[in-house]
């Protein structure tokens, strides 16, 4: 069984890629995979420029390894929904195709919706291949007990888990729902982050702030701005954090 993916045509270099993921065991076994990734039209970019963008400087790479158990049932359920036929993407949509023997299948959902899932799967592979690290996140907020709480941890796509500590207590690692954190980040990123005002260290222990994985802390109303017209943006996010932690 093979999964083929290509970025939407309107995704430019150096981000545009083609990927083939092949399952090496029998069809019902989702554990062992071989991955082949080719980045397209990168001739005009130096390795230094690619690294500065946080991208893999190699235009082509392969990896063979095992998928964590958590992915097996997810992939099995997802692929069981695919229908026969070949996808015909628009320029804003990716190409996604599944090959089983002589049969070709395409996603049941719209390609742009399926793209989000495939991106998560590719991110998991990048982590497993040690091409990228899990996303390090931090949140400081006033919890439901009216106490200031600082949460920091790693969002792993490979393990589909968010393991975190509270107020620097490394002796007690907790975990939260991967899907709920992913939803939270989607809501979070509609805000505006002013990098020139971000800080590597959070000095104010009583401020609503986030560390969204780029190496800096952002304080609400200062280096972190709400979207235009969304007056309840910060209140909703803090309420979500209070429920999660």
Buried (B, 14 or more C-beta within 10 A) or exposed (E): BBBBBBBBBEBEBBEBBBBBBBBEEEEEEBBEBBBBBBBBEBEEBEEEEBEEEEBBBEBEBEBEEEBBEBBBEBBEEBBEEBEEEEBEBEEEBBBBBBBBEEEBBBBEBEBEEBBEBBBBBBBBBBBBBEBBEBBBBBBBBBBEEEEBBBBBBBBBBBBBBBBBBBEEEEEEEEEBEBEEBBEBBEEBEEBEBEEEEBBEEBEEEEBBBBBBBEEBBBBBEBBBBBEEEEEEBBEEBBEBBBEBB
